[in-house]
Amino acid sequence: MQKANFAQSIISSKHSDMEITGQIIQLLPEVTGTGRSGNSWRKQEFILETRGQYPRKVCMSLWGDKIDQFSLQSGAEITASVEVESREYNGRWYTDIRAWKIAAAEAGVGPAASPSSMGSTNASSGAAGPSYPGGSMGSPLPAEPDYSVQGGDDMPF
């Protein structure tokens, strides 16, 4: 159930349109090159951190004139309309998330966590504090997965 809520909270799908809302936390250096056909290209990648109880970091890219059109700034709250495409190369699959439209995020869009929505009144003490599933005071976040290298493959993906 949690995964369905996560998908609904950050990605809304209408036909082939997908949108992701969050804050730009990092702009990576612009990359340029020349394609096989001799045409030059430009790519700007950036990291967007989603809102919600369990924020996710998503690496996206802008290509060509869209870099100048949207002039991204670190710290900006945006909604990016994206295309997701995967391709195979030498037996491995690579996924690219390309932003084709960027707009300033509207206030209140998405499940942004506010202090008032995260806390509840503790009946025994009357103090406000976080409430956890099952009423226990254990950790509210799941354990961090172990991404350590197992074997000889040291590729990050």
CORZI-V277643 format. One record per run of one state. SS is the DSSP state (alpha for helix, beta for strand, coil for the rest). FROM is the first residue (numbers start at 1). LEN is the number of residues. If there is no record, write none. Layout:
BEGIN
ss=SS from=FROM len=LEN
ss=SS from=FROM len=LEN
END
This chain:
BEGIN
ss=coil from=1 len=1
ss=alpha from=2 len=9
ss=coil from=11 len=1
ss=beta from=12 len=3
ss=coil from=15 len=2
ss=beta from=17 len=11
ss=coil from=28 len=3
ss=beta from=31 len=4
ss=coil from=35 len=5
ss=beta from=40 len=11
ss=coil from=51 len=6
ss=beta from=57 len=7
ss=coil from=64 len=2
ss=alpha from=66 len=5
ss=coil from=71 len=6
ss=beta from=77 len=13
ss=coil from=90 len=2
ss=beta from=92 len=13
ss=coil from=105 len=10
ss=alpha from=115 len=4
ss=beta from=119 len=3
ss=coil from=122 len=6
ss=beta from=128 len=3
ss=coil from=131 len=2
ss=alpha from=133 len=3
ss=coil from=136 len=22
END
